[in-house]
Amino acid sequence: MRKTVQAKRDVRIDPTAYVHPTAELDSGVEVGPYTVIGEGVCIGRDTRIGSHVVIDKWTTIGRRCEVFQFASIGAPPQDLGYKGERTELIIGDNNVIREFVTIHRATTKQEGKTICGNNNLFMNYVHIAHDCRLGDNIIMANAATLAGHVVIEDYAIVGGLVAVHQHVRIGTYCIIGGASAVSKDVPPYVMVVGDRARLYGLNSIGLRRHGFTHKDLREIKQCYNILFRSSLRLRDALERLREELPDSVHARRFIEFINSSTRGIIRERSKRRSEHEED
């Protein structure tokens, strides 16, 4: 560490690590062996950085995060139009970033920021591309991959080996099954799986675990049935939802999500006759 590094008290940096002179490390930060911390990086209080980690320039990491060995954080975007402009990666508090995770800073095509919120778990080999925006309390399992400009809302779970197409939006409290290919928006509260991913009902177990009441679950199920299991066109189903559940927070969430979708939403797959007979 160079003496000009803006490090506060109780910072522990292994002698083999390199920290750029313009980096700012808050109190209680730990930096492991052979780690490289680049220009303009800011690391919040009590965050622990493991060995052989690379945190590239213009990256901000919040408080009490854990970054495990061999992660690559804040590297330039994999975008042919990027020419080295100053863009950012912003990571919030209490995140766990496991081995070989890659998170890239943004391009200049939107706000110039890749953002990950608070209390997220990114397991081994997760990839978060440029300009993604992730909320809070998200779990991404091993080798889940996001293309650029993906939005994930709070409390979503993305299974292992999932691939998400660019500009897709993933709704709150949903779960995506492992090895799925997601090319359209995933509505809130649902369970999807497959290549290409299709709806398979509500994430009922997850909703109960998060403390949703029986009344909440009834409303959400009613919304789901109107939107995805009625014979109505989607536009008419949304209008029916407004009429039947005018005061429901959950209905409003479905309506706002669907109305703001630009890629279209995932729907239930059509069952073959033999499957209907088995049911």
Summary of the structure (lengths in Angstrom):
residues: 279
radius of gyration: 21.2
end to end distance: 65.0
largest distance: 73.7
contacts: 973
relative contact order: 0.07
helix: 18%
strand: 28%
